[in-house]
Amino acid sequence: MGAAGVALAAAASHGGNTAILGSASTMCLAHAPVLLALYLGHRHFRTATLGALVLGLGTIVFAGDLVSRHYLGDRLFPLAAPVGGTGMMLGWLIVAAGAFSKVREV
């Protein structure tokens, strides 16, 4: 996801639609380190796995829709960007809920 974010930033700055590709890049680059951190701490953080799954899928759908709009001229599927954005918000809420639950014993 980090590599996709960098590639999308490069595409946006070299003649692509900066609004569309830049937004996709930002979401990928913002969530890549979070997904890595959730993976590294999943044994100690109760909601890490579910949060990472929802965040990752939401980011893929959101960014995928923007990339599809730019390169293919059409949506990934109807309401893909809002579905992906909602998934990212839900993923963050799942991660936040982990702050209020007991830490797992290893």
C-alpha positions as CSV (number, residue, x, y, z in Angstrom):
1,M,0.0,0.0,0.0
2,G,2.9,2.3,0.7
3,A,4.4,1.6,-2.7
4,A,1.0,2.2,-4.4
5,G,0.8,5.6,-2.5
6,V,4.3,6.6,-3.8
7,A,3.5,5.5,-7.3
8,L,0.2,7.4,-7.3
9,A,1.9,10.5,-6.0
10,A,4.4,10.2,-8.9
11,A,1.6,9.7,-11.4
12,A,-0.2,12.8,-10.0
13,S,2.8,15.0,-10.3
14,H,3.8,13.8,-13.8
15,G,0.7,14.8,-15.7
16,G,-2.1,12.9,-14.0
17,N,-5.2,14.4,-12.3
18,T,-3.6,15.7,-9.1
19,A,-7.0,15.9,-7.3
20,I,-8.0,12.3,-8.0
21,L,-4.6,10.6,-7.9
22,G,-3.4,12.8,-5.1
23,S,-6.3,11.8,-2.9
24,A,-5.7,8.1,-3.7
25,S,-2.0,8.6,-2.9
26,T,-2.8,10.3,0.4
27,M,-5.1,7.6,1.6
28,C,-2.6,4.9,0.7
29,L,0.3,6.7,2.3
30,A,-1.7,7.5,5.5
31,H,-2.9,4.0,6.1
32,A,0.2,2.0,5.1
33,P,2.2,2.7,8.3
34,V,-1.0,2.2,10.4
35,L,-1.4,-1.3,8.9
36,L,2.2,-2.1,9.6
37,A,1.8,-0.9,13.2
38,L,-1.4,-2.9,13.7
39,Y,0.4,-6.0,12.3
40,L,3.3,-5.6,14.6
41,G,1.1,-5.1,17.7
42,H,-1.7,-7.5,16.9
43,R,-0.8,-9.9,19.7
44,H,-1.2,-7.1,22.3
45,F,-4.0,-5.2,20.8
46,R,-7.4,-6.8,20.8
47,T,-9.0,-5.1,17.8
48,A,-5.8,-4.8,15.7
49,T,-6.6,-7.6,13.2
50,L,-10.2,-6.6,12.5
51,G,-9.3,-2.9,12.4
52,A,-6.5,-3.6,10.0
53,L,-8.7,-5.7,7.7
54,V,-11.5,-3.1,7.6
55,L,-9.0,-0.2,7.2
56,G,-7.1,-2.0,4.4
57,L,-10.1,-3.1,2.5
58,G,-11.7,0.4,2.8
59,T,-8.5,2.0,1.5
60,I,-8.2,-0.4,-1.4
61,V,-11.8,0.2,-2.5
62,F,-11.6,4.0,-2.0
63,A,-8.2,4.4,-3.8
64,G,-9.2,1.8,-6.4
65,D,-12.3,3.7,-7.3
66,L,-10.3,6.9,-7.8
67,V,-7.7,5.2,-9.9
68,S,-10.5,3.5,-11.9
69,R,-12.1,6.9,-12.5
70,H,-8.8,8.4,-13.7
71,Y,-7.5,5.6,-15.9
72,L,-10.7,3.9,-17.0
73,G,-13.0,6.9,-17.0
74,D,-15.6,5.1,-14.8
75,R,-16.3,4.0,-11.3
76,L,-15.0,0.8,-9.8
77,F,-18.7,0.0,-8.9
78,P,-21.6,2.3,-7.9
79,L,-20.8,4.1,-4.6
80,A,-17.4,2.5,-4.4
81,A,-15.7,5.7,-3.0
82,P,-18.3,6.2,-0.3
83,V,-18.2,2.5,0.6
84,G,-14.4,2.6,0.9
85,G,-14.5,5.9,2.9
86,T,-17.1,4.5,5.2
87,G,-14.9,1.3,5.6
88,M,-11.9,3.5,6.5
89,M,-14.0,5.4,9.1
90,L,-15.3,2.1,10.6
91,G,-11.8,0.7,10.7
92,W,-10.6,3.7,12.7
93,L,-13.5,3.3,15.1
94,I,-12.6,-0.4,15.5
95,V,-9.0,0.5,16.2
96,A,-10.2,3.2,18.7
97,A,-12.4,0.6,20.5
98,G,-9.2,-1.3,21.1
99,A,-8.1,1.5,23.4
100,F,-10.9,0.7,25.7
101,S,-10.5,-3.1,25.9
102,K,-8.1,-5.2,27.9
103,V,-4.7,-6.0,26.5
104,R,-4.3,-9.6,25.4
105,E,-2.0,-11.8,27.4
106,V,0.8,-13.3,25.3
